[in-house]
């Protein structure tokens, strides 16, 4: 299994931000792997919808915790072995803003 953990730059607030290349990989992971349960459009399936409307009131820190550690008692696995905290934070923020589509290289 290939590791997804990669390098990150720093945002103006000092928080790490994945590189542009890493962001493209994260978009693919979310669209393909998360989409297998949350729907390919992230509008729901086995898992809940991951749309801005659904996630608007969630604190980013809570979303990061769910991404990294999963939700016990549900099919939602933790992704800590494959994603860094910076990756999870970027994903959470993008989900709240409206997740980007995959682009072809």
Number of C-alpha atoms within 10 A of each C-alpha: 4 5 8 16 16 16 14 18 13 12 10 8 6 8 13 17 19 25 15 11 11 17 18 17 16 20 19 17 14 20 20 17 13 18 21 16 18 22 19 15 16 22 16 16 14 12 17 13 18 22 19 17 12 13 18 14 9 12 12 19 14 12 20 22 18 19 23 21 15 17 13 10 7 8 11 17 14 16 17 18 11 15 19 19 18 20 26 24 24 19 24 25 19 15 22 20 14 15 19 15 12 15 8 5 4
